[in-house]
């Protein structure tokens, strides 16, 4: 009892890889669309994040604290990814790719929340 099997570890690794993959998909999609790229900046990400918190809270039927928590995970994952991507240079954490990666993960989170509310 309490032992973690190899299957659970593989599922965890696959889940983390999928989330990080959605972040890099966000970077790739925005890189391919120069018109979209100019709109994804710090100010607009803040607005998108606030809308994300409200929509996730509303769709899930929970309170705003749920939406804040649903935003916290992608934000922390994005910071960790940015640290690794920039070789732990703290002054480069919030670069252009940070916002693209965050948007990719938030898109996955929104789709996931919407699908779980429907089914």
C-alpha positions in Angstrom: 0.0 0.0 0.0 1.3 3.4 -0.9 3.7 2.2 -3.6 3.8 4.0 -6.9 4.0 1.6 -9.8 5.8 2.1 -13.0 2.4 2.5 -14.8 1.5 5.5 -12.7 4.9 7.1 -13.3 4.5 6.6 -17.1 1.0 8.2 -16.9 2.4 11.2 -15.0 5.3 11.6 -17.5 2.9 11.4 -20.4 0.6 14.0 -18.8 3.4 16.4 -18.1 4.7 15.9 -21.7 1.2 16.6 -23.1 0.9 19.9 -21.1 4.4 21.1 -22.1 3.5 20.1 -25.6 0.4 22.3 -25.6 2.7 25.2 -24.4 5.1 24.6 -27.3 2.1 24.3 -29.7 1.1 27.8 -28.5 4.6 29.1 -29.3 4.6 27.4 -32.7 1.1 28.6 -33.7 1.8 32.2 -32.8 5.2 32.1 -34.5 3.4 31.0 -37.7 0.9 33.9 -37.5 2.8 37.2 -37.4 -0.5 39.1 -37.2 -1.5 37.3 -34.1 2.0 37.6 -32.6 1.7 41.4 -32.3 -1.4 41.1 -30.1 0.1 38.7 -27.6 1.9 41.0 -25.2 2.0 41.5 -21.4 -1.1 43.7 -21.3 -3.2 41.5 -23.4 -2.2 38.3 -21.6 -3.3 39.9 -18.3 -6.7 40.7 -19.8 -6.9 37.2 -21.4 -5.9 35.7 -18.0 -8.7 37.5 -16.1 -11.2 36.4 -18.8 -9.9 32.9 -18.4 -10.3 32.9 -14.6 -13.9 34.1 -15.0 -14.9 31.7 -17.8 -13.3 28.7 -16.1 -15.1 29.5 -12.9 -18.4 30.0 -14.7 -18.2 27.0 -16.9 -17.1 24.7 -14.1 -19.9 25.9 -11.9 -17.4 26.7 -9.1 -16.4 29.9 -7.4 -13.7 32.4 -8.5 -11.1 30.6 -6.3 -11.4 27.6 -8.6 -10.6 29.8 -11.6 -7.6 31.4 -9.9 -6.3 27.9 -9.0 -7.0 26.8 -12.6 -4.8 29.7 -13.7 -2.1 29.1 -11.1 -1.0 25.8 -12.5 -0.4 26.9 -16.1 1.4 30.0 -14.7 3.7 28.0 -12.5 4.4 25.5 -15.3 5.2 28.3 -17.7 7.6 29.9 -15.2 9.4 26.6 -14.7 9.6 26.0 -18.5 10.9 29.5 -19.1 13.6 29.0 -16.5 14.8 25.8 -18.2 14.4 27.3 -21.7 16.5 30.3 -20.7 19.1 28.3 -18.7 18.0 29.8 -15.4 18.6 33.4 -16.3 16.0 35.0 -14.1 16.0 38.3 -16.0 14.8 36.4 -19.2 11.8 34.6 -17.5 9.1 36.9 -19.0 10.3 36.9 -22.6 8.1 36.8 -25.6 7.8 33.0 -25.7 6.6 33.0 -22.0 3.3 34.6 -23.1 2.9 32.3 -26.1 3.6 29.2 -24.0 1.1 30.4 -21.3 -1.5 31.0 -23.9 -1.1 27.5 -25.3 -1.5 25.9 -21.8 -4.5 28.1 -21.0 -6.2 27.1 -24.3 -5.8 23.5 -23.3 -7.1 24.2 -19.8 -10.1 26.0 -21.2 -10.9 23.2 -23.6 -10.5 20.6 -20.8 -12.7 22.5 -18.5 -15.4 23.0 -21.1 -15.3 19.3 -22.1 -15.5 18.2 -18.5 -18.6 20.4 -17.9 -20.3 19.1 -21.0 -19.7 15.4 -20.2 
